[in-house]
Amino acid sequence: MARTITVVLVLICLAWLSAPGLAQQSMSDCDKWVAKINAEVGVRADEASHAARMKVEEITKMCKDGKTAEAEKAAMETMATLGIKP
């Protein structure tokens, strides 16, 4: 019985410790999307690039708010508009 309780507590502690690492991974994905879009937008001066600059601000805000799925969708749409392969 004591072993079972110890194993369960260890597993809970490991899950608790790994949660920030998983959150950091999703943030790095957001950073990658924003960097790709900014790299393309930096060399362009058209209406699509202006719209993409505005969208990058929204994507960054969504990532900070933890809305990673919505941010990914917006980033993929923006990259498609600019002709960037994800």
C-alpha positions in Angstrom: 0.0 0.0 0.0 2.8 2.4 0.9 4.5 1.7 -2.4 1.4 2.4 -4.4 0.9 5.7 -2.6 4.6 6.6 -3.2 4.4 5.8 -6.9 1.2 7.8 -7.3 2.7 10.8 -5.6 5.9 10.6 -7.7 3.8 10.5 -10.9 1.8 13.5 -9.8 4.9 15.4 -9.0 6.4 14.5 -12.4 3.3 15.6 -14.2 3.2 18.9 -12.2 6.9 19.5 -13.1 6.5 18.8 -16.8 3.5 21.2 -17.3 5.6 24.3 -17.6 7.8 22.6 -20.2 4.8 21.7 -22.3 3.6 25.3 -22.1 7.0 26.6 -23.1 6.9 24.3 -26.1 3.7 25.8 -27.4 5.2 29.3 -26.9 8.2 28.4 -29.0 5.7 27.3 -31.7 4.1 30.7 -31.5 7.5 32.4 -31.8 8.3 30.3 -34.9 5.1 31.3 -36.6 5.6 35.0 -35.8 9.2 34.9 -36.9 8.3 33.3 -40.3 5.6 35.9 -40.9 7.8 38.8 -39.9 10.7 37.5 -42.1 8.4 37.6 -45.1 6.7 40.8 -44.2 10.0 42.6 -43.6 10.9 42.5 -47.4 7.5 43.4 -48.7 5.5 46.6 -48.9 2.0 45.7 -50.1 -1.4 45.5 -48.6 -1.0 41.8 -47.7 2.1 42.6 -45.7 0.4 45.4 -43.8 -2.5 43.1 -42.9 0.0 40.4 -41.8 1.7 42.9 -39.5 -1.6 43.6 -37.8 -2.4 39.8 -37.6 1.0 39.2 -36.0 -0.1 41.4 -33.1 -3.3 39.4 -32.7 -1.4 36.1 -32.9 1.1 37.2 -30.2 -1.8 38.3 -27.9 -3.6 34.9 -28.5 -0.4 33.0 -27.6 0.1 35.0 -24.4 -3.6 34.3 -23.5 -3.0 30.6 -24.0 -5.2 30.3 -27.1 -2.6 28.3 -29.0 -5.1 26.6 -31.3 -6.7 29.8 -32.4 -3.2 31.4 -32.8 -2.1 28.5 -35.0 -5.1 28.8 -37.2 -4.6 32.5 -37.6 -0.9 32.1 -38.3 -1.5 29.4 -40.9 -4.1 31.6 -42.7 -1.7 34.5 -42.6 1.2 32.4 -44.0 -1.1 31.1 -46.7 -2.0 34.6 -47.7 1.6 35.6 -47.9 2.5 32.4 -49.8 4.6 30.9 -47.0 4.7 27.1 -46.6 4.1 26.2 -42.9 
